[in-house]
């Protein structure tokens, strides 16, 4: 059986704020917005055209918990130093891992993202 990852969905409180964050912090692009009965979705894609999508789900009823940090997703960057500098300037670094090209950032809702260099990811 061949399995291909399609997307990860996270719940966000403010769709526009989250789109702006992922556009700036991870250089992602908005593919489309979809309005469904219980939420508005923002489908974000990476600039590597990998086919993988990040689905930002903004519930219409603000009763769902967002940013519980029980999970995370990971991205690789081709220029780790530049990414870390940008994330420091944005004030979104949650934790740096000593002696590794690896750090964690949080989005506006507290969702955790692991950022690592391509070299670190290959180890």
URCOR-V834292 format. One record per run of one state. SS is the DSSP state (h for helix, s for strand, l for the rest). FROM is the first residue (numbers start at 1). LEN is the number of residues. If there is no record, write none. Layout:
ss->[SS:SS]
from->[FROM:FROM]
len->[LEN:LEN]
This chain:
ss->[l:s:l:h:l:s:l:s:l:s:l:s:l:h:l:s:l:s:l:s:h:l]
from->[1:7:12:15:27:29:37:39:46:53:60:72:78:80:91:93:97:102:107:112:118:123]
len->[6:5:3:12:2:8:2:7:7:7:12:6:2:11:2:4:5:5:5:6:5:1]
